[in-house]
Amino acid sequence: MMMSRPLVSVVIPYRNVDATIGETLNSLVMQSMPDFEVLLIDDGSTDKTREVIRNYFDPRFKVINLGEQRGIAAALNVGLNAASGKYIARMDGDDICYLNRFRDQVAFLDANSLVDLIGTGADVFGAMYAIFRSPLSHQLIVDQFLVNNPFIHPTVFFRRELIDSGIYHYNEDFQTDEDYELWSRLLPRIRAENLDHSSIRYRRHANSNQNHPHIFQSKIHAIRQFCHAFAIADKLDPQVLAELQCSGFVTNEGFEQLRRYARYAEEFGKPKLGWLQDVFLREGSYSQVMNYYDAILGYRPFWGTF
């Protein structure tokens, strides 16, 4: 029987997901660890999502209606403020949890008192099929940030103390890459890790978030914050890294800047350039990097983010 204060609060912002929310809720009902509440934040839906939710008759499912569309960051903040669990889980209204997701993430945080936040990998389906894995250790997560998002947002699971202390909140000025902006503020202040397995099936849409027209400026803002926090703002131009993340392209000048920074990060123990760190250290020019990938992989990689 669920106690008055649930162990886990699941925060799901949604808008017009009547075609997928049933699968999401079914996966929650089937969780091997049942001590949770689900906060479903309706961000101005105009379809039949609420009717689908009402069919479940599950007292753990609670709908909070925002009345009008306010955006995902605002919906997430409303859900966080309403959460009462010891742990908070993120999820979206079109993803599917595996049976032991909450059991595994609770067990990890119970066994690792110094870790504040834990993410996982994901099995991607929909517009593409793939297996996503995120960097495991806190240091690898920090080292990944400058070139890619180090978390799969709907897998994130964290201690409610991050909310109570006021540091886990979404910036409502950003309606895209709201998670990446949050990580830029959190990573200098908390310890985070990722598990090396998938906890969800992550639905990818053809019009996914990376196509949003404001994503480039969101990335510049987040990268700038991160660089200031780690005292590397004078070493990197956030626009170069944002362009690299959004398009996989850098100018020759940008490449030289990143190559210089890679050597600096290696020498002084600063955040590295993720899986590209060794490439920038090894290759003499941007064209050599591209020729390397053509020869080894047979294609030129797209360096995008979730």
N, C-alpha and C positions, 0 to 999 in steps of 0.2 A: 504494500500500500504506500502511495506517495505521501511523504510528510508535508506539513504545511509550507515549509520552505524547501523547494525542490533542489536537488543537487546541481542540476544543469538548467540554464535558461537558453533556449534556442531562439535567436533573433532572425526573422525572415521578413525583409521588406519585399513588397510585391506590387505590381501593377499589371493588370490584364494578363493573368497566367492561368485562365480556366482550363486551357488545354493540357497543362503540365502539373498543376498543383496537386492533383490526385496522386500521381506517382510519388511526389515529394512527401506527402503526408503518409502514404502507405509505408514508405521506407522508415518513417519515424515511429509509426505504430509498431513496426516489427523489430525495433531496437532491442538488443539483448539486455540493455540496462534501461529500465522503464522510468526511473526517477527523474523526470524532467518536465518542464513547461515549454510551450511553444508560443512565442509572441509573434503574431502575423500582422505586420504593419501595412495597412491598405493605403497606398499612395495614389489616391484618386482613380481607382479602377472604374471602368465603365462596362465591363463584361460580366460574366457570371461566376467569377472567382469566389465571392462570398457565399453563393449558394452551394458551390462544391464543398467548401469548408464546413458549412452547417450540416451537411449530410453525415459527418463523422460522429457527432454526439460524444465527443471526447472532451472531458473537462480540462484536460491539459492544453487544449488549443484555445487561444484567446486572441480575438481580432481587435486591433486598435485602428479605428478609421480616422485618417487625417482629414477627410472631408474634401480636400482638393489636392492636386498634385504639387508636392513640395520638393521632390527630388530624393534620390536614394540616400544622400548624406543626412538630410533632415529625418527621413524615415528611420534610418539606423540609430540616430541619436535618441529618438523617441523610444525605440525598442530597448536600447541600453538603459535608459532612465527607468523603464518599467520592469526591468529584469530583477528577479529576487534570488536567483540561484547562486551557489558558491562558485560555479564555473559558468562561463558564457560561451556559447557556440554560435558561429556564423553559418548561415546557409542561405541559398536563394530558392525562389519558388519554382525553379525548373530543374533542380539538381536532385540526385538520389543518393541517400546515405546507404553505405553498407552496414550489415547487421551489427557489427561490433565497434562502430565508429566511436560512440560515446564511452563505451567500456574501455577501449584502448587509450583514449586521450585522458580520461580521468585517471586511469592507472599510471600513466606516464607522469602527470603533474603531481600525483600523490607520492610517487617514488623519487621525484626530482624537485625538491623544495626551492632550489635556486632558479628554476626556469619559470618564467611568467606566462609565456605564450607558446603554444605548440601548433604547428600546421602539419599537413601531410601531402602526399602526392594525390593524383586524381587520374581516373580513366576517362578520357574525353570521347564524347559521342555527339552526333548531330551533324553539323556542317563539316566536321572533320573527325577522324578517329586517331587517337594517339594515347600514349601513356606519359603523363607529366610527372616529373620528379623535381623537387626543390632542394636547394642546398641544406645539408643536415645540421651542422653545428652553427652556433651563434657567429663564430668568426667567418665561416663560409657565407652565411647570410649577409653579414655586413659587406664582405668582399664582393658579393653578387650585385648589391643594390645599384651601383652606378651604371650597370649595363643591362639590368633586367629586374623585373619584380621578383623578389625572393620568396614570396608566398602565393599560394593559390587561395584567394580571398575566402571563398565559401568553405574552406577546410579549417579556418583559424578557430582556435579554442583557447581560452585564457582565464586567468583568475579575476574575480570581480574586484579585487583590490585595485586593479588598473582603472576601473571606472570610479571607485570611491576616492581615489587620489586625484582624479580630474585629468589624468594624462591620456586616457583612451577615449577620445571623442573625435568625430569626423568634422572636418572643416566644411561648412555648408556653402562656402563660396565656390566649391569645386564639385561639379556634377559628373565628372568623369575622372578616372584615376584617383578617386577619393581614398582608396586603400593605400596606394603608393605614396600619396601625400602624408597619410597617417604614419606609415612606416618611417618616413624621413624624420618624423618627430620622436617616434617611439624607440627606434633602434639604439640611439645614443644613451637611453635611459633604462632599458630593460634587458633581460636575457631571453632570447627566443631560440627555438630549434624546430626542425621538421622531422617527422617520421618517414622512414624509407619504405612506405607502402601507400596504396590508395585507400582513402576512407570514403570517397564519394565517386559517383559517376557524374561528370561535369559536362553539362550540355553547352555546346558551342554553337552559336548562331552565325548565320552569314553576315549579319550586320553587327558583329561584336563590337565591344567598347573601343577597341583600338582605332576604329574608323571615325570616332567622334571628332568634330572639327576643333574642339578646344583641348584635345589631349596633349598637343605639343606644348602649349603654355602651362598646363598642369604639371607636366614633367619638368619643365625648366624650374618652376617654383619649388617642387619637391627636391630636386637635385641641389638647388641652391641652399635650401635649408640643411640638407644632409652635409654638404661641404662645409658650411659654417660650423656645424656642430662638431665636426672632426678636424677643424682647423686646416682645411685644404682649399678654402675658397680662392686663394690667390694662385692656385696651381691648375685649376680647371675652369673652362668655360661651360656652364650648364647647357648652353645651346648646342654645343658639339655633341654632348652625350644624349641630349633629347633627340637630336637628328639621327644619331646612331640607333637609338632604341626604336624610333618610329619608322625609319626607312631602311636601316642597314647601311646608310651612306655617311661617309665623312669626306671632307675635302682633304687635299694633301696637307694643308696647314693644320687641320684638325687632327689628322693622323700623327703628325709630328708632335703636337701637344700631348696626345694620349701616350705616345711612345716615351716622351720625357717623363710624364707622370708615372707610367708603369715602373720606370727605373727608380723614381723618387719613392713610390710606395714600397717597393722592395727593400730599399735601403733604410727607410725610417719607420717601417711598420704601420703604414697608413692603409685605409681601405683599398683593396686592389680592384682590378677591372674584370673580376669574375673569370669565366672560362677564357676570356680574351687576353688575360694578363700575359701568359706565356707567348701568345702570338705576337703581341706588341713588343715584347722583349726580344723575340727571335728574328722577326722579319724586318728588313731594312726599309721597306716602303709599303704604302697602301696597295699598290699594284701587285707587289709580291705576296701580300696576304691573300688577295683575290686569286692570284695564280695558284697559290698553295691549295686553296679550297677547290678550285677547278680540277687540279690534278688528283687530289686525295679523295674528294667526295663526289666529283662529277657535277657539282652545281655550286652556285654562290649562295651562301646562307642568308636568310632573312632574319635579322635580329630583332624580334618583336617581343611584346610582353603580354601577360594575361590581362 
